[in-house]
């Protein structure tokens, strides 16, 4: 059973074929996922994107969520745990996109804090990774702010829909690094 994660700011509920259309208006914003593979701007591309996410969930390789911003009282986008390695206790947080009206509101940080805490405590994972297009400086700064470290750059390893082959920055955050951040903050 897929969890629902929630804090004061955000609720992450299981993404499904029943609720994904709540995001149709946001998904149609041009260029929202320009640094990631997959099309969400048109209805068929968006549906295919969700189907692939749900197939990955069925094979226990992903846990996709629909994001609800409790402060603004609106659905905001989607995110997921992905490339889940249950044996080695490593997973990625990725495929995250939120509507432009939610950028800079603190939603993304609150959501990532929630997901990291759940991954390390409830799921008992030891490492979380983030894979980000080298050109996506905003996302890179956001994960660095969380404490993730750049571990390397994979050169020309992912094709995007328009045929561009991106360089991917690999960031990692170990459970003990996350826990020490909270101890320093007095939480």
N, C-alpha and C positions, 0 to 999 in steps of 0.2 A: 504494500500500500504506500502510495506516495504521500509524503507529509505536506502539511500547510505550515509555512513559517510566518511568524508575525511578531512585530514589535510595535512601539507607539506610532511609528511613521508609515510602515509598509506591511502589506500582506502578500505573501507569495503563495498562490494556490496552484494546484496541478493544472497545467495547460491541457485542454481537451478539444475534441471536435465540437463539443457543445458550447464552449466559452470563447474560442479563439476569435470569433467575429466581433467580440467586444473591442478588439484591437484594430479592426479593419481601417478605420479613419486614420489612426496613427500610422499604421503600416504603409498607408498610401503617401506619406510625406516623402517627397523626392530626396534621394541620396541618403536616407537614414542608415542604411547598412552598406554604404559604399566601400568600406574597408573589409567587408566580410563576404564569403561566398554565400550565395543564395539570394533570390529575389523575393521581396515582400511587397513591393509597390503595386503590383497588379494582382487581382483576385486569385488567378490560378497559381501564380508564383507563391503567393502567401499561403494558399492551401497546401501546396506541395511542401513548403518549408515546414508547416505544422505536421504534416503526415510523416516526414522524415524524422522530426523530433520525437514523435510518438512511437515510431518504429524503433528508434534508439532506446527509448524507455522500455519497450517490450523486451529488448535483448539485454536489459540492465546495464547499458552503456551510458545512459543519460537520465536526468530527472529534470524535465522542462517545467517552467513556471509561467503563469500569467501574473503580471505585477499590478497591484492596486495601491495607489497613493492615498493613504487614509487622511492626510492633511488636506489635499486638494479634492478628495472624494471622487476619484476618477481612475479608470484603468489607464496605465501608463506605458506598458510595453511587455517585453518578454526577456527571460534569462534562463540559464540552466546550468546544472552540474553536467559535465560531459567528459568523454574519454575516461570513464570511471574504471580504475584498476583496483578491483576489490582485493586482490592478493597483496599488492605492494602498497596499498593504502594511499594512493595518489589519485587526484582528480583535477579536472580543469573547471574553472568557472568561466563561462563564455556565452557566445551567441546572445549577448546582451544588447538590447536596443530599447530606448525610451523616446517618446515624442519630444520634439524640441522644446515644447512648453514646460517640460520637466527638467531640462538641463539647468545646472547651476542652482538647483533648489535644495540640494542635500539628499535627495531621494536615492541616488546611486550609492553614495557612501553608506547610508543607513541600510540599504539592501545588501551590499557586500559584507558589512559587519555581521548582519544576520546570517548570511550564507556561510561565512567563514566560521562563526561560532558554532553553527549546527554541524558543519563538516568535521571540525576538530573535536567537539564534545560528544554529540549524539551519534555521529557516524564513526567516530574514532579514527579518522584519517590522519595521516602524518604530514602530508604536504598538499598544498593547493597550488596549481599552476594557472597562469594566464597567458594566452597566446594573442598577440596584438600586432596588427599591421604596423610596420616601422614608421609609416607616415602619420599614424593616428596619435599625435602628441597629447591630445586631451586625455585619451584613455590610458596612455602610458603614465602620465603624471598622476592620474587617479589611483592606479594600482601601486605606484611608488609611495604615494601618501599613506596607503594601507600598510606599508612595510615590505612589500614584495621587492625582490632584488632581480635585476636583469642578469640572467644566467647565460645568455647567448642569443645570437641571431641566426635563424635559419634562412639562408639566401634562396630567393626565388623558389619557394616551396609550395605555394598555394595559388591556384588560378582563381581569379575573381570572375564574375559573370561577363564583364566586358572584355575578357581575354588577357588582362594584365596579370602578370605573375608577381605576387608580392613577396617582400622579405618579411619574416615573422619574428618579432621580439618575444623571447621566452622568459617569462618572469616566474619566480617561485617564492613561496612563503611557507616556512616550516612551522609545525604546530608550536614548538618551543619559542620561536620568534613571535608568533601571535600572542601566546600566553604572556611572554615577558613584556610586550607592549601594554597589555592590560594591567599588569602588576605595576609598571612604571606610572601608569595613569591613575592608579589607586582604585581600580574597578574590581 
